[in-house]
Amino acid sequence: MILISLEHILVQIYFAFFLIITLVFGGTLVYPVTKIGNSVKRGALIVFLCITTILIIRWFYSRHLPLSNLYESLIFLSWNFCFINVFIQFLNPNMRWIGIITAPSALFTHGFATLVLPIDMQQSQRLIPALQSHWLIMHVTIIFLGYVTLLCGSLSSIALLAMNSKNTTVLKKTQIVFMLENWRKNQIIHLLDNLSFYSIVFGFTFLTLGILSGAVWANDAWGRYWSWDPKETWALITWLIFANYIHIRLNKGWRGQKPALVASLGLFFVWICFFGINLCGIGVHTYGWFF
C-alpha cells in the first residue's frame, strides 16, 4: 500500500515537473539563455530518474515487467522518450533542442495515461499465461525502442517540412540579416534531416528485431510464427513504410523534403500500430480498450 501511494505521488510530481520543464524549454528556443538551458537539461535528468523510479516501484509490487495493460504501456513509452532525450543530450550537449520533440511526446503519452484512461485500467494486472515468458522483456523492450525512435524520426521530418514551408522573405530586413537567418534555417533543416534519418535507421533496426523476436515468441506460445493478427499486419505495414524511406535515402540519394514526406506518413502508422489497435481491443496484442 505504501509503494502504491508513493507511486501515485511520483506520477503527479513527474507530470507537473515535466509540464514546467516543457514550457521553460519552449521559452529557451525563443530566448536562448545558457543558464536556463542547463537548468532544463538537469530538470530533464531528474524527470527521467523520477519516471524510472515509478516503473521500478510498479515492477517491484506487481512482480513482473509493468506492461500488463495500456496504462503501463503508455508510461513505459513515456519513459522511452525521456531516455532518448537524456541519451542524445549526453552524447551531444549541443543537441539540447531535441527536447522540443521528445518532451511534448513524453508529456502527451503520460498525460493521456493518467488523465484520460479510467482508474480501473490504471491498476496493475496479472499477466495472462501467454505473456508469462522470458521473451516479454526482450521483445517488448526492443519493439518500444523501435516505436520511440521511429516517432522521433517522423516528428523531426514534420519539423523539417514546417521549416521549409515557412515564408522567410522579410522585405524590411537588410540583405545581410536575411542571409544570416537563411543560413541558420538551412543549418537547422540539415540537422533535422540527419536526425530524422539516423533515428529512423535505428528505429527500423529495432522494429525488425522486435518483429522477428515476436514471431519466435508467437511460435513458442501459440505454435505459429505469423497469424496476420491486426498488430502484426500494421507492424508489417509500418516496416514497409520506413523501409521505403531508407531505400529512397540510400539508393536514390534523396534529401530534405521528399523523404521527409514519407517519414511523416510513418507517424500515422506507428501510432495506429501501437495505440489504435490497443484502443479498439481487437486481436491478441491488446492491453486495453474503450469500445
C-alpha positions as CSV (number, residue, x, y, z in Angstrom):
1,M,0.0,0.0,0.0
2,I,2.9,2.4,0.8
3,L,4.5,1.6,-2.5
4,I,1.3,2.3,-4.4
5,S,0.8,5.6,-2.6
6,L,4.4,6.5,-3.4
7,E,3.9,5.7,-7.0
8,H,0.8,7.9,-7.2
9,I,2.7,10.8,-5.6
10,L,5.7,10.4,-8.1
11,V,3.3,10.2,-11.0
12,Q,1.8,13.6,-10.1
13,I,5.2,15.1,-9.4
14,Y,6.5,13.8,-12.7
15,F,3.6,15.2,-14.7
16,A,3.7,18.6,-13.0
17,F,7.5,18.9,-13.2
18,F,7.7,17.8,-16.8
19,L,5.0,20.3,-17.8
20,I,7.1,23.1,-16.3
21,I,10.2,21.8,-18.0
22,T,8.5,21.6,-21.4
23,L,7.2,25.1,-21.1
24,V,10.5,26.5,-20.0
25,F,12.3,24.6,-22.7
26,G,10.0,26.1,-25.3
27,G,10.9,29.5,-24.0
28,T,14.7,28.8,-24.4
29,L,14.1,28.2,-28.1
30,V,12.7,31.8,-28.4
31,Y,15.1,33.3,-25.9
32,P,18.2,31.1,-25.7
33,V,19.7,31.6,-22.3
34,T,22.6,29.3,-21.3
35,K,21.8,29.1,-17.6
36,I,18.2,28.3,-18.3
37,G,19.2,25.8,-20.9
38,N,21.5,24.0,-18.4
39,S,18.7,24.0,-15.8
40,V,16.3,22.4,-18.3
41,K,18.9,19.7,-19.0
42,R,19.3,18.9,-15.3
43,G,15.5,19.0,-14.9
44,A,15.1,16.5,-17.8
45,L,17.5,14.2,-16.0
46,I,15.5,14.5,-12.7
47,V,12.3,13.7,-14.6
48,F,13.9,10.7,-16.2
49,L,15.0,9.4,-12.8
50,C,11.5,10.0,-11.4
51,I,9.7,8.0,-14.1
52,T,12.4,5.3,-13.8
53,T,11.6,5.1,-10.1
54,I,7.8,4.8,-10.9
55,L,8.5,1.8,-13.2
56,I,10.8,0.1,-10.7
57,I,8.2,0.5,-7.9
58,R,5.4,-0.9,-10.1
59,W,7.7,-3.7,-11.2
60,F,8.5,-4.5,-7.6
61,Y,5.0,-4.8,-6.2
62,S,3.5,-6.4,-9.4
63,R,6.3,-8.9,-9.7
64,H,6.5,-8.5,-13.5
65,L,7.6,-6.1,-16.1
66,P,5.0,-3.3,-15.9
67,L,3.4,-3.9,-19.3
68,S,0.2,-5.7,-18.3
69,N,-2.2,-3.1,-19.7
70,L,-2.5,0.1,-21.9
71,Y,-1.7,2.4,-18.9
72,E,1.6,0.7,-18.2
73,S,2.5,0.6,-21.9
74,L,2.0,4.4,-22.2
75,I,4.1,5.0,-19.1
76,F,6.8,2.8,-20.5
77,L,6.5,4.7,-23.8
78,S,6.9,8.0,-22.0
79,W,10.0,6.5,-20.2
80,N,11.5,5.7,-23.6
81,F,11.0,9.3,-24.8
82,C,12.8,10.5,-21.7
83,F,15.6,8.0,-22.2
84,I,16.1,9.1,-25.8
85,N,16.2,12.7,-24.7
86,V,18.8,12.2,-21.9
87,F,20.8,9.8,-24.1
88,I,21.2,12.1,-27.1
89,Q,22.0,15.1,-24.8
90,F,24.6,13.0,-23.1
91,L,26.2,12.1,-26.4
92,N,26.0,15.7,-27.8
93,P,25.2,18.5,-25.3
94,N,24.7,20.9,-28.2
95,M,21.6,18.9,-29.2
96,R,19.6,20.3,-26.3
97,W,16.8,21.2,-28.8
98,I,16.0,17.5,-29.2
99,G,13.7,18.1,-26.2
100,I,11.3,20.0,-28.4
101,I,10.4,16.6,-30.0
102,T,10.8,14.2,-27.1
103,A,9.4,16.3,-24.2
104,P,5.9,17.0,-25.6
105,S,5.7,13.4,-26.8
106,A,6.5,12.1,-23.3
107,L,4.2,14.6,-21.7
108,F,1.3,13.7,-24.0
109,T,1.6,9.9,-23.5
110,H,1.9,10.3,-19.7
111,G,-0.9,12.8,-19.6
112,F,-3.2,10.6,-21.6
113,A,-2.4,7.6,-19.4
114,T,-3.0,9.4,-16.1
115,L,-5.8,11.9,-17.0
116,V,-7.9,10.1,-19.7
117,L,-7.7,6.4,-19.0
118,P,-10.2,5.1,-16.4
119,I,-8.9,4.3,-12.9
120,D,-9.6,0.6,-13.3
121,M,-7.3,0.5,-16.4
122,Q,-4.5,2.1,-14.4
123,Q,-4.4,-0.8,-11.9
124,S,-1.7,-3.4,-12.2
125,Q,-3.0,-6.7,-13.5
126,R,-1.7,-10.3,-13.6
127,L,-0.1,-11.3,-16.8
128,I,-2.0,-13.7,-19.0
129,P,-0.3,-17.1,-19.5
130,A,1.0,-16.2,-22.9
131,L,2.9,-13.2,-21.5
132,Q,4.5,-15.2,-18.7
133,S,7.6,-15.8,-20.7
134,H,11.3,-14.7,-20.7
135,W,10.5,-13.2,-24.2
136,L,8.4,-10.4,-22.6
137,I,11.3,-8.3,-21.6
138,M,13.4,-8.7,-24.7
139,H,10.6,-8.4,-27.3
140,V,8.6,-5.6,-25.7
141,T,11.7,-3.5,-24.8
142,I,13.1,-3.8,-28.4
143,I,9.7,-3.0,-30.0
144,F,9.2,0.0,-27.8
145,L,12.6,1.4,-28.6
146,G,11.7,0.9,-32.2
147,Y,8.4,2.9,-31.8
148,V,10.1,5.7,-29.9
149,T,13.0,6.2,-32.3
150,L,10.7,6.0,-35.3
151,L,8.4,8.6,-33.8
152,C,11.3,10.9,-33.2
153,G,12.4,10.4,-36.8
154,S,8.9,11.2,-38.1
155,L,8.5,14.2,-35.8
156,S,11.9,15.5,-37.0
157,S,10.7,15.2,-40.6
158,I,7.5,17.1,-39.7
159,A,9.6,19.8,-38.2
160,L,11.7,19.9,-41.3
161,L,8.6,20.3,-43.5
162,A,7.4,23.1,-41.3
163,M,10.7,24.9,-41.6
164,N,10.6,24.5,-45.4
165,S,7.1,25.8,-45.7
166,K,7.7,28.9,-43.6
167,N,8.0,32.1,-45.6
168,T,11.2,33.8,-44.6
169,T,11.1,36.7,-47.0
170,V,11.0,39.9,-44.9
171,L,11.3,43.0,-47.1
172,K,12.2,45.4,-44.3
173,K,15.2,43.5,-43.2
174,T,18.7,44.2,-44.7
175,Q,20.2,41.7,-47.1
176,I,22.9,40.7,-44.6
177,V,20.4,39.9,-41.8
178,F,18.3,37.9,-44.3
179,M,21.3,35.9,-45.5
180,L,22.3,35.1,-41.9
181,E,18.8,34.0,-41.0
182,N,18.5,31.9,-44.2
183,W,21.9,30.2,-43.4
184,R,20.7,29.4,-39.8
185,K,17.5,28.0,-41.1
186,N,19.4,25.8,-43.6
187,Q,21.6,24.5,-40.8
188,I,18.6,23.6,-38.7
189,I,17.0,21.8,-41.7
190,H,20.2,19.9,-42.3
191,L,20.3,18.8,-38.6
192,L,16.7,17.8,-38.7
193,D,17.2,15.8,-41.9
194,N,20.2,13.9,-40.3
195,L,18.4,13.4,-37.0
196,S,15.3,12.0,-38.9
197,F,17.5,9.6,-40.9
198,Y,19.6,8.2,-38.1
199,S,16.6,7.9,-35.8
200,I,14.6,6.0,-38.4
201,V,17.6,3.7,-39.2
202,F,17.9,2.8,-35.5
203,G,14.1,2.6,-35.1
204,F,13.8,0.4,-38.2
205,T,16.5,-1.9,-36.9
206,F,14.7,-2.2,-33.5
207,L,11.4,-2.8,-35.2
208,T,12.9,-5.5,-37.4
209,L,14.4,-7.3,-34.4
210,G,11.1,-6.8,-32.5
211,I,9.0,-8.4,-35.3
212,L,11.5,-11.3,-35.5
213,S,11.5,-11.9,-31.8
214,G,7.8,-11.6,-31.7
215,A,7.5,-14.2,-34.3
216,V,9.7,-16.6,-32.4
217,W,7.7,-15.9,-29.2
218,A,4.4,-16.5,-31.0
219,N,5.6,-19.8,-32.3
220,D,6.6,-20.7,-28.7
221,A,3.3,-19.6,-27.3
222,W,0.7,-20.5,-30.0
223,G,2.6,-22.8,-32.3
224,R,2.8,-20.4,-35.3
225,Y,5.2,-17.7,-36.3
226,W,2.7,-15.4,-38.1
227,S,-1.1,-15.2,-37.9
228,W,-2.0,-11.9,-39.6
229,D,-3.2,-10.5,-36.3
230,P,-4.1,-6.8,-36.6
231,K,-1.0,-5.7,-34.7
232,E,1.2,-8.0,-36.8
233,T,-0.3,-6.6,-40.0
234,W,0.1,-3.0,-39.0
235,A,3.6,-3.7,-37.8
236,L,4.4,-5.1,-41.3
237,I,2.9,-2.0,-43.0
238,T,4.9,0.3,-40.7
239,W,8.0,-1.7,-41.5
240,L,7.4,-1.3,-45.3
241,I,6.8,2.4,-45.0
242,F,10.1,3.1,-43.2
243,A,11.9,0.5,-45.4
244,N,10.8,2.7,-48.4
245,Y,12.1,5.8,-46.6
246,I,15.6,4.2,-46.1
247,H,15.6,3.0,-49.7
248,I,15.0,6.4,-51.2
249,R,17.6,8.0,-48.9
250,L,20.3,5.4,-49.6
251,N,19.7,4.3,-53.1
252,K,18.2,7.3,-54.7
253,G,20.1,9.9,-52.7
254,W,17.1,12.0,-51.9
255,R,17.4,14.5,-49.1
256,G,15.2,17.1,-47.5
257,Q,11.5,17.4,-48.3
258,K,10.7,14.3,-50.4
259,P,11.9,11.7,-48.0
260,A,10.5,13.8,-45.1
261,L,7.0,13.4,-46.6
262,V,7.4,9.6,-46.4
263,A,8.7,9.7,-42.8
264,S,5.9,12.0,-41.8
265,L,3.4,9.4,-43.2
266,G,5.1,6.8,-41.0
267,L,4.0,8.7,-37.9
268,F,0.4,7.8,-38.5
269,F,1.2,4.1,-39.0
270,V,3.3,3.9,-35.8
271,W,0.5,5.4,-33.7
272,I,-2.1,3.1,-35.3
273,C,0.2,0.1,-34.7
274,F,0.8,0.9,-31.1
275,F,-2.2,2.9,-30.0
276,G,-5.1,2.4,-32.3
277,I,-5.1,-1.4,-32.1
278,N,-5.0,-1.4,-28.3
279,L,-7.9,1.1,-28.0
280,C,-10.0,-0.9,-30.4
281,G,-9.5,-4.1,-28.4
282,I,-9.0,-6.3,-31.5
283,G,-6.6,-9.2,-31.8
284,V,-4.3,-10.8,-29.3
285,H,-2.0,-7.9,-28.7
286,T,-4.4,-5.6,-26.9
287,Y,-3.7,-4.1,-23.5
288,G,-7.0,-2.2,-23.0
289,W,-9.8,-0.7,-25.0
290,F,-12.8,1.7,-24.9
291,F,-15.1,0.0,-27.4
